[in-house]
Amino acid sequence: MDINNGDEEEFEFSRNYFLAKESSGKKSTRKISDIDLVDEQELRAAVANIEPKHEKETIALVNSYKKLYPRWVFELRCGFGLLMYGFGSKKALIESFASTALAEYPVVVINGYLQSINLKQVMIALAEVWWDQLKTRQRTSSRNLQKVQQPFNSRSVDDLLAFLDKSEAEENDSFICVVIHNIDGPGLRDSESQQYLARIASCSNIRTIDHVNAALCMPFDNLYTISRERFLVSSQVTLNSHLTEFKDHELVKTRRRSDGQDCLYIPLTNDSLEKLLSEINQ
């Protein structure tokens, strides 16, 4: 009898505990719009004061690359292009190389990471720079150049490429160096733009220095194989349902390529993705 009374008391205590906890707390009336955003200048100043990590190692690595500048110039003079790839931004390194080792050559910089990039305007600019280069060399030689009959801005893309591919210079050492930051940027990812970039690079008077920042994309079969090996999904139907849910919550987005296929991508910056991966791997 005493045992039953003890059980009843314990039950009553547990019941009262959960009854006391079931009442919901007071809801907050705060809104996201009430958050005070940090001023942009203040944020930039705070970011500028952050000490870079592995500064000594980074300086040593950059100095080792600078020792390769003469070799890179030699390869450009031989008609080859340079492709920089790997982790981290190569923009400062490429611009340092262009401003120091290529000071005697005309250099055109293309910011491929801009959505508004226009390749025809780029070709027009290259043609104008090359024409100025030829006129400058004409003053120091006895060769006469044929006058341009039609303005460059009214020419077709094929005509511009044909002009850039002409061998007008007396020396093979004369060329334009084209620096392209992100050859796979948002405005250059379609097949037509990639074909134009390839044709620009193949012109005899053009040398290219490219910085690739390839998109994080893979065939669906490869994604399914990796997900199954990690026991994340058990079938393609499950993977499709997960991807659909990710799209609904805007964790991934869809972009249709020029060939009609849908490409999934994560709408985050490279820095954010690297930080996320580092936190996951900890």
Steps between C-alpha positions, in 0.01 A plus 500: 500500500782734579662415169190605310485829687864564409430435132202734508704776660776460241245506219334811645838673528587420138157611383523832684848557358387464139185704564716783631724484193226478237408866512669677210721795566415848396552552129742767396367793300839573348541489123797451273451854376568624855860378485752781474719429199868582524614789284692385192802720572511377859483141380779555247715663767445205733585250226816694414621462859473122492847349497551265205575138579825334390638834382864383490415186306289699253779752439750220445265331253440822305875568485557153359248577226668833423821312422307332218411831329783473240390148412138610464602784267705256292202266469276787392753609238504143368125521442375312804233618743509487878224351715501565875290271717475374855372623836500871579486807280766538232390850400775688687771264375390524136472879512843522663647287221328709232610835647864400549612229260270610215559874528628522140194327354142626472282330761120480494324384819159329476301464821314183411331484840271788398156397378490787248810394306464551123746300291445700184593820682807315626595407143450859385730620778761238406485601133545868588795422728660281235452766233665760724784255560553456127497875438756552776733242346447651155667823613822310567492300176466559127192283463169659401181376657177461314242748626200372688206532262223427752477605867554215741172559684304432180682179409375150563657267753656290223658809342643610835649157562644491149665839559649383829634188329679687219880489503560873447791548736858475380600319817340190643570645843218752460172399661219607734479333838142435609444441872168328570385478860261204525468346155191323633334804657120545493509684168742258332363157588286441191649300215498793256709721733743215564540450124573870453757491780666203333508682165645812664771290664582331169569832322866533404530847656334411830646343814270412788540473876190334642376456854254215528249478782308194389141456614422229754300274275504131411285252306198366685634142485822604676306691764276199562799263525676719756181550702430127503856413606463737794162344592319831442245353260398152394348571158485763227141575598615593850776721360252678273267563793789644704605729214141616456480585870833684479367706209178578688705635792737680256801305626577427135383673184457394140651658191428375149807468282516575129467128419163487678619311808425624851800567721472515879722739691537625856420876522793579731834668450822298491605639839171392657529151353859462620400612850207259502719208391763582761234504774357168380843335495586611854 
